[in-house]
Amino acid sequence: MALTKRVEVLFEPNEYTDLEAIARKQRESVGSLIRKATRQVYLDKERRKRAEAVKRLTSANLDLGNWEDLKKEMEETRYQDILKSMGAELTR
């Protein structure tokens, strides 16, 4: 797709120098770096969805109990799943 819209962005001199160095190292223009960063941060919907999900998960105050009980529950659930996949039921 042709680039048809122009935006002027002002940077501090040291920031622009850093961007130039990165662009040289990656063999591309500063404008290309800025377009990539914009796509990744603001325009990539899947990436934003993942970031929002991580934020929700890490901000939740989940009381999962103590580790040993949680581990035992996970092992029992996995064991049940294995038995079901083999067509058997666990009887207690």
DSSP file (Angstrom, degrees, kcal/mol; ACC not computed):
  #  RESIDUE AA STRUCTURE BP1 BP2  ACC     N-H-->O    O-->H-N    N-H-->O    O-->H-N    TCO  KAPPA ALPHA  PHI   PSI    X-CA   Y-CA   Z-CA
    1    1 A M              0   0    0      0, 0.0     2,-0.1     0, 0.0     0, 0.0   0.000 360.0 360.0 360.0 137.7    0.0    0.0    0.0
    2    2 A A        -     0   0    0      1,-0.1     2,-0.6     2,-0.0     0, 0.0  -0.448 360.0-120.1 -73.4 142.5    1.3    3.4   -0.9
    3    3 A L        +     0   0    0      1,-0.2    -1,-0.1    -2,-0.1     3,-0.0  -0.748  45.7 157.0 -82.9 119.6    2.2    5.8    1.9
    4    4 A T        +     0   0    0     -2,-0.6     2,-0.4     1,-0.1    -1,-0.2   0.528  44.9  75.2-124.0 -10.6   -0.1    8.9    1.4
    5    5 A K        -     0   0    0      2,-0.0     2,-0.4     0, 0.0    -1,-0.1  -0.887  61.4-153.9-111.5 137.9   -0.4   10.6    4.8
    6    6 A R        -     0   0    0     -2,-0.4     2,-0.4    -3,-0.0    -2,-0.0  -0.889  10.5-176.3-112.6 139.6    2.4   12.7    6.3
    7    7 A V        -     0   0    0     -2,-0.4     2,-0.6     2,-0.0    -2,-0.0  -0.995  16.7-144.1-131.9 138.0    2.9   13.3   10.1
    8    8 A E        -     0   0    0     -2,-0.4     2,-0.4     2,-0.0    -2,-0.0  -0.910  20.1-177.2-104.2 126.1    5.5   15.5   11.7
    9    9 A V        -     0   0    0     -2,-0.6     2,-0.4     2,-0.0    -2,-0.0  -0.982  13.7-148.2-124.7 131.4    6.9   14.3   14.9
   10   10 A L        -     0   0    0     -2,-0.4     2,-0.3     6,-0.0    -2,-0.0  -0.841  17.2-174.9-102.2 135.5    9.4   16.2   17.0
   11   11 A F        -     0   0    0     -2,-0.4    -2,-0.0     2,-0.0     0, 0.0  -0.879  33.9-100.7-122.9 155.8   12.0   14.4   19.1
   12   12 A E     >  -     0   0    0     -2,-0.3     4,-2.4     1,-0.1     3,-0.3  -0.471  44.4-111.2 -63.9 148.3   14.6   15.5   21.6
   13   13 A P  H  > S+     0   0    0      0, 0.0     4,-2.2     0, 0.0     5,-0.2   0.885 117.6  49.1 -54.0 -42.2   18.0   15.5   19.9
   14   14 A N  H  > S+     0   0    0      2,-0.2     4,-2.0     1,-0.2     5,-0.1   0.856 109.8  52.1 -69.1 -33.0   19.3   12.5   21.9
   15   15 A E  H  > S+     0   0    0     -3,-0.3     4,-2.4     2,-0.2    -1,-0.2   0.929 110.9  46.9 -65.9 -44.5   16.2   10.5   21.1
   16   16 A Y  H  X S+     0   0    0     -4,-2.4     4,-2.7     1,-0.2    -2,-0.2   0.895 109.8  53.7 -65.6 -38.3   16.5   11.1   17.4
   17   17 A T  H  X S+     0   0    0     -4,-2.2     4,-2.1    -5,-0.2    -1,-0.2   0.917 109.6  48.6 -60.3 -42.9   20.2   10.2   17.5
   18   18 A D  H  X S+     0   0    0     -4,-2.0     4,-2.3     2,-0.2    -2,-0.2   0.913 111.0  50.1 -63.2 -42.6   19.2    6.9   19.2
   19   19 A L  H  X S+     0   0    0     -4,-2.4     4,-2.8     1,-0.2    -2,-0.2   0.903 109.1  52.0 -62.9 -41.1   16.5    6.2   16.6
   20   20 A E  H  X S+     0   0    0     -4,-2.7     4,-2.7     2,-0.2    -1,-0.2   0.913 109.4  49.7 -60.7 -42.2   19.0    6.9   13.8
   21   21 A A  H  X S+     0   0    0     -4,-2.1     4,-2.3     2,-0.2    -2,-0.2   0.918 112.4  46.9 -64.2 -43.1   21.5    4.4   15.2
   22   22 A I  H  X S+     0   0    0     -4,-2.3     4,-2.2     2,-0.2    -2,-0.2   0.926 112.6  50.1 -63.0 -44.6   18.8    1.7   15.6
   23   23 A A  H  X>S+     0   0    0     -4,-2.8     5,-2.5     2,-0.2     4,-0.5   0.920 110.8  48.9 -61.7 -44.7   17.6    2.4   12.0
   24   24 A R  H ><5S+     0   0    0     -4,-2.7     3,-1.0     1,-0.2    -1,-0.2   0.930 111.1  50.3 -59.5 -45.5   21.2    2.2   10.6
   25   25 A K  H 3<5S+     0   0    0     -4,-2.3    -1,-0.2     1,-0.3    -2,-0.2   0.868 116.3  41.2 -61.8 -37.0   21.8   -1.1   12.5
   26   26 A Q  H 3<5S-     0   0    0     -4,-2.2    -1,-0.3    -5,-0.2    -2,-0.2   0.397 111.2-122.7 -92.1   2.2   18.5   -2.5   11.1
   27   27 A R  T <<5S+     0   0    0     -3,-1.0     2,-0.3    -4,-0.5    -3,-0.2   0.920  74.4 103.2  56.1  49.5   19.2   -1.1    7.6
   28   28 A E  S   <S-     0   0    0     -5,-2.5    -1,-0.2    -6,-0.1    -2,-0.1  -0.909  72.9 -87.6-147.0 175.8   15.9    0.9    7.5
   29   29 A S     >  -     0   0    0     -2,-0.3     4,-1.8     1,-0.1     5,-0.1  -0.425  30.1-118.2 -86.5 161.9   14.7    4.5    7.9
   30   30 A V  H  > S+     0   0    0      1,-0.2     4,-2.3     2,-0.2     5,-0.2   0.894 117.8  56.4 -61.8 -40.2   13.7    6.2   11.1
   31   31 A G  H  > S+     0   0    0      1,-0.2     4,-2.5     2,-0.2    -1,-0.2   0.889 104.6  51.8 -58.8 -40.7   10.2    6.6    9.5
   32   32 A S  H  > S+     0   0    0      2,-0.2     4,-2.5     1,-0.2    -1,-0.2   0.898 108.4  51.3 -63.6 -41.3   10.0    2.8    9.0
   33   33 A L  H  X S+     0   0    0     -4,-1.8     4,-2.6     2,-0.2    -2,-0.2   0.922 111.3  47.7 -59.9 -44.1   10.9    2.3   12.7
   34   34 A I  H  X S+     0   0    0     -4,-2.3     4,-2.4     2,-0.2    -2,-0.2   0.901 111.1  50.2 -67.1 -41.4    8.2    4.7   13.8
   35   35 A R  H  X S+     0   0    0     -4,-2.5     4,-2.4     2,-0.2    -1,-0.2   0.922 112.0  48.6 -61.8 -43.3    5.6    3.0   11.5
   36   36 A K  H  X S+     0   0    0     -4,-2.5     4,-2.7     1,-0.2    -2,-0.2   0.937 112.1  47.9 -60.7 -47.3    6.5   -0.4   12.9
   37   37 A A  H  X S+     0   0    0     -4,-2.6     4,-2.6     1,-0.2     5,-0.3   0.896 111.0  51.4 -62.6 -40.0    6.3    0.7   16.5
   38   38 A T  H  X>S+     0   0    0     -4,-2.4     4,-2.6     2,-0.2     5,-1.2   0.924 111.3  47.6 -63.1 -44.6    2.9    2.4   15.8
   39   39 A R  I  X>S+     0   0    0     -4,-2.4     5,-1.8     3,-0.2     4,-0.7   0.936 114.9  45.9 -60.4 -46.6    1.5   -0.8   14.3
   40   40 A Q  I  <5S+     0   0    0     -4,-2.7    -2,-0.2     3,-0.2    -1,-0.2   0.903 122.6  33.1 -65.9 -42.2    2.8   -3.0   17.1
   41   41 A V  I  <5S+     0   0    0     -4,-2.6    -2,-0.2    -5,-0.2    -3,-0.2   0.888 135.7  14.4 -84.3 -41.1    1.6   -0.7   19.9
   42   42 A Y  I  <5S+     0   0    0     -4,-2.6    -3,-0.2    -5,-0.3    -2,-0.1   0.719 127.3  38.8-111.9 -25.1   -1.6    0.8   18.6
   43   43 A L  I  <<S+     0   0    0     -5,-1.2     2,-1.2    -4,-0.7    -3,-0.2   0.648  83.4  93.9-108.7 -16.2   -2.8   -1.0   15.5
   44   44 A D     >< -     0   0    0     -5,-1.8     4,-2.1    -6,-0.2     5,-0.2  -0.671  52.9-172.2 -81.7  98.6   -2.2   -4.7   16.2
   45   45 A K  H  > S+     0   0    0     -2,-1.2     4,-2.5     1,-0.2    -1,-0.2   0.878  81.0  51.4 -63.0 -41.1   -5.6   -5.8   17.6
   46   46 A E  H  > S+     0   0    0      1,-0.2     4,-2.4     2,-0.2    -1,-0.2   0.914 110.0  49.6 -64.1 -41.7   -4.5   -9.3   18.6
   47   47 A R  H  > S+     0   0    0      1,-0.2     4,-2.5     2,-0.2    -1,-0.2   0.908 111.4  49.6 -63.2 -40.9   -1.4   -8.0   20.5
   48   48 A R  H  X S+     0   0    0     -4,-2.1     4,-2.6     2,-0.2    -2,-0.2   0.903 109.3  51.8 -64.5 -40.3   -3.7   -5.4   22.3
   49   49 A K  H  X S+     0   0    0     -4,-2.5     4,-2.3     2,-0.2    -2,-0.2   0.928 111.4  47.1 -61.4 -44.2   -6.1   -8.2   23.2
   50   50 A R  H  X S+     0   0    0     -4,-2.4     4,-2.5     1,-0.2    -2,-0.2   0.917 112.2  49.9 -63.3 -42.6   -3.3  -10.3   24.7
   51   51 A A  H  X S+     0   0    0     -4,-2.5     4,-2.3     1,-0.2    -1,-0.2   0.896 111.3  48.7 -63.9 -39.9   -1.9   -7.4   26.6
   52   52 A E  H  X S+     0   0    0     -4,-2.6     4,-2.5     2,-0.2    -1,-0.2   0.895 110.7  51.0 -66.7 -39.2   -5.3   -6.5   28.0
   53   53 A A  H  X S+     0   0    0     -4,-2.3     4,-2.6     2,-0.2    -2,-0.2   0.923 110.9  48.0 -63.7 -43.9   -5.8  -10.2   29.0
   54   54 A V  H  X S+     0   0    0     -4,-2.5     4,-2.8     1,-0.2     5,-0.2   0.910 111.0  51.7 -62.0 -42.0   -2.4  -10.3   30.8
   55   55 A K  H  X S+     0   0    0     -4,-2.3     4,-1.5     1,-0.2    -2,-0.2   0.924 111.2  46.9 -61.9 -43.9   -3.2   -7.0   32.5
   56   56 A R  H  X S+     0   0    0     -4,-2.5     4,-1.0     1,-0.2    -2,-0.2   0.925 114.3  47.5 -63.4 -43.8   -6.6   -8.4   33.8
   57   57 A L  H  < S+     0   0    0     -4,-2.6     3,-0.4     1,-0.2    -2,-0.2   0.905 114.6  45.0 -65.4 -41.5   -5.0  -11.6   35.0
   58   58 A T  H  < S+     0   0    0     -4,-2.8    -1,-0.2     1,-0.2    -2,-0.2   0.709 112.9  50.9 -78.8 -17.7   -2.1  -10.0   36.8
   59   59 A S  H  < S+     0   0    0     -4,-1.5    -1,-0.2    -5,-0.2    -2,-0.2   0.607  87.7 102.8 -92.1 -11.4   -4.3   -7.4   38.4
   60   60 A A     <  -     0   0    0     -4,-1.0     2,-1.2    -3,-0.4    -3,-0.0  -0.467  69.2-138.2 -73.4 139.9   -6.8   -9.9   39.8
   61   61 A N        -     0   0    0     -2,-0.2     2,-0.5     2,-0.1    -1,-0.1  -0.732  33.3-179.8 -96.0  84.7   -6.6  -10.7   43.4
   62   62 A L        -     0   0    0     -2,-1.2     2,-0.9    -5,-0.2     3,-0.1  -0.740  22.7-152.1 -91.8 129.4   -7.2  -14.4   43.1
   63   63 A D        +     0   0    0     -2,-0.5     3,-0.1     1,-0.1    -2,-0.1  -0.848  23.6 167.7 -98.6 100.8   -7.2  -16.5   46.3
   64   64 A L        -     0   0    0     -2,-0.9    -1,-0.1     1,-0.3     2,-0.1   0.359  40.7-127.1 -95.0   4.7   -6.0  -19.9   45.0
   65   65 A G        -     0   0    0      4,-0.1    -1,-0.3     5,-0.1     2,-0.2  -0.348  54.8 -26.5  79.1-165.6   -5.4  -21.4   48.4
   66   66 A N     >  -     0   0    0      1,-0.1     4,-2.1    -3,-0.1     5,-0.2  -0.515  61.5-116.2 -86.2 158.1   -2.2  -22.9   49.4
   67   67 A W  H  > S+     0   0    0      1,-0.2     4,-2.9     2,-0.2     5,-0.2   0.869 109.9  54.9 -61.5 -42.1    0.1  -24.5   46.8
   68   68 A E  H  > S+     0   0    0      1,-0.2     4,-2.3     2,-0.2    -1,-0.2   0.912 110.7  45.3 -62.6 -42.8   -0.1  -28.1   48.0
   69   69 A D  H  > S+     0   0    0      2,-0.2     4,-2.3     1,-0.2    -1,-0.2   0.910 114.8  48.5 -65.6 -41.7   -3.9  -28.2   47.9
   70   70 A L  H  X S+     0   0    0     -4,-2.1     4,-2.3     2,-0.2    -2,-0.2   0.913 111.6  49.6 -64.0 -43.2   -3.9  -26.5   44.4
   71   71 A K  H  X S+     0   0    0     -4,-2.9     4,-2.5     2,-0.2    -2,-0.2   0.915 110.6  50.1 -62.3 -44.4   -1.3  -28.9   43.1
   72   72 A K  H  X S+     0   0    0     -4,-2.3     4,-2.5    -5,-0.2    -1,-0.2   0.910 110.4  50.3 -61.3 -43.0   -3.2  -31.9   44.4
   73   73 A E  H  X S+     0   0    0     -4,-2.3     4,-2.3     2,-0.2    -1,-0.2   0.904 110.9  48.6 -63.2 -41.8   -6.4  -30.7   42.8
   74   74 A M  H  X S+     0   0    0     -4,-2.3     4,-2.4     2,-0.2    -2,-0.2   0.905 111.9  49.3 -64.8 -41.4   -4.6  -30.2   39.4
   75   75 A E  H  X S+     0   0    0     -4,-2.5     4,-2.5     2,-0.2    -2,-0.2   0.906 111.8  48.4 -65.3 -40.9   -3.1  -33.7   39.6
   76   76 A E  H  X S+     0   0    0     -4,-2.5     4,-2.5     2,-0.2    -2,-0.2   0.907 111.6  49.7 -65.3 -41.3   -6.5  -35.2   40.4
   77   77 A T  H  X S+     0   0    0     -4,-2.3     4,-2.3     2,-0.2    -2,-0.2   0.920 112.1  47.9 -62.9 -44.1   -8.1  -33.4   37.6
   78   78 A R  H  X S+     0   0    0     -4,-2.4     4,-2.2     2,-0.2    -2,-0.2   0.904 111.1  51.3 -63.1 -41.8   -5.4  -34.5   35.2
   79   79 A Y  H  X S+     0   0    0     -4,-2.5     4,-2.5     2,-0.2    -2,-0.2   0.914 109.8  49.6 -61.9 -44.0   -5.7  -38.1   36.4
   80   80 A Q  H  X S+     0   0    0     -4,-2.5     4,-2.7     1,-0.2    -2,-0.2   0.911 109.6  51.9 -60.1 -43.5   -9.5  -38.0   35.8
   81   81 A D  H  X S+     0   0    0     -4,-2.3     4,-2.1     2,-0.2    -2,-0.2   0.895 109.8  49.1 -61.5 -40.6   -9.0  -36.6   32.3
   82   82 A I  H  X S+     0   0    0     -4,-2.2     4,-1.1     2,-0.2    -2,-0.2   0.936 112.0  48.1 -64.4 -46.5   -6.6  -39.5   31.5
   83   83 A L  H ><>S+     0   0    0     -4,-2.5     5,-2.9     1,-0.2     3,-0.5   0.914 111.2  50.6 -61.5 -42.3   -9.0  -42.1   32.8
   84   84 A K  H ><5S+     0   0    0     -4,-2.7     3,-1.4     1,-0.2    -1,-0.2   0.895 106.8  54.1 -61.9 -39.8  -11.9  -40.5   30.8
   85   85 A S  H 3<5S+     0   0    0     -4,-2.1    -1,-0.2     1,-0.3    -2,-0.2   0.763 109.6  48.7 -67.0 -22.4   -9.8  -40.6   27.7
   86   86 A M  T <<5S-     0   0    0     -4,-1.1    -1,-0.3    -3,-0.5    -2,-0.2   0.424 120.8-110.3 -93.5  -0.5   -9.2  -44.3   28.3
   87   87 A G  T < 5S+     0   0    0     -3,-1.4     2,-0.3    -4,-0.3    -3,-0.2   0.676  79.4 118.6  82.6  17.9  -13.0  -44.9   28.9
   88   88 A A      < -     0   0    0     -5,-2.9     2,-0.4    -6,-0.2    -1,-0.3  -0.761  52.2-142.9-114.4 161.3  -12.7  -45.6   32.6
   89   89 A E        -     0   0    0     -2,-0.3     2,-0.5    -3,-0.1    -9,-0.0  -0.967  18.9-123.9-122.3 141.2  -14.1  -43.8   35.6
   90   90 A L        -     0   0    0     -2,-0.4     2,-0.4   -10,-0.1   -10,-0.0  -0.718  26.3-162.3 -83.1 126.6  -12.4  -43.4   38.9
   91   91 A T              0   0    0     -2,-0.5    -2,-0.0     1,-0.1     0, 0.0  -0.901 360.0 360.0-110.5 141.3  -14.3  -44.8   41.9
   92   92 A R              0   0    0     -2,-0.4    -1,-0.1     0, 0.0    -2,-0.0   0.377 360.0 360.0-116.3 360.0  -13.6  -43.8   45.4
